[in-house]
């Protein structure tokens, strides 16, 4: 019977000028993959070669719509999750706009989303946070010196404490050229502790154990000041 799934929401964009490159990536994936779950490989390759990216996505269980700029709507056509769903999305991920996502729900109540960062498609499991759950406040500022800029972070459970922590860190940075480090028990790059920082060329984010929240954002980000020179 398979694992029944349903798409909950999506914000998705692949620009028209990226269609051919995405099609070529799908062809390469189909040719090197022995079996793609519930996908007719010949039909997929044929659609790509005739420059019909919409049909190619439909062969991969995704119904897409858009305009002259490209695809801006996507919907999952299947009723059960396919083994290669994430693989296919990862193939086209470099050609999708960074920040795109597709949110899904499974038959057992699990929720996850496929999030695109401009390089790959990341599968994130969801957690639910209620109003009474403790929440961290993350403050961030950007300080410029004569050589470069540094990011100053502060993490606490209280907004006022976070702002005081930030101001102290800023003054210390100005005085000693020292970057204030968030305690390792709160921030890590491996996803094994409480919060994980992710930085790209155009975004800055924190995630709770590599997950995202379906209610009541787990972290509130405040920028205390604009760029400031010593």
C-alpha positions, 0 to 999 in steps of 0.5 A: 500500500505504501506510506500515504502522504499529502502536500500541505503548502509550498513556495517554489520557483524555477526560472524559465532560463533554468529549465534546460539545465534542470532537464539535463540534470534529470536526464543524467540522473535517469541514465545513471539510476537503475530504477526510479520509483514509479517513474517511466525513465524513457518518458522522463528522458523524452520529455527532457529532450523535447524541452518540455520541463513541465511534462518531465516534472509530471513524470516525476509525480509533480504537477507544476504551473507557472508563467513566462518567468517559470514555474511558481506552483508545484503540487504532489500528484501521488498518494504515497511517498516514492523512494526517489522523491527526495533524490529527484528534488535534490537533482533540480535543487541547484536550479530552484530559487533559494528559499523555495520549500515544499511542506508534506504530511504523512499518514502517521502525523509526521510533517516535514519539508523539502527546503531548497538553498540554491545548492541542494534540497534538504529534508527537515522534520517538523516539531510543534512548539506551543505558546507556553514552550520556552523560546530563545531570543537570538540577537544579531548585529554586524560590526565593521572594522578596517579589515572586515565585518564580524557577526555578533550573536547573543542567545538567551531566553529573555529579550532584555537579557539578549539585548544587554548581552548583545551590547556588551558583545558589541563594545567588546568587539570594538575594543578588542576585535573579539567575536562573541561566541554563542555557547556550544551547548546552544549553537553547533554546526553538527545538529546534535545540540540545541540550535544550529546556525546556517549561513548562506550568501543571502540568508542567515538562519537558526534551526532547532535540532535541524528541524523547523517549527510548525507553530510559534517560531522557536527563535526570534531574530532581532537586529539591534543596529545597522552597520556601524564603523569603529 
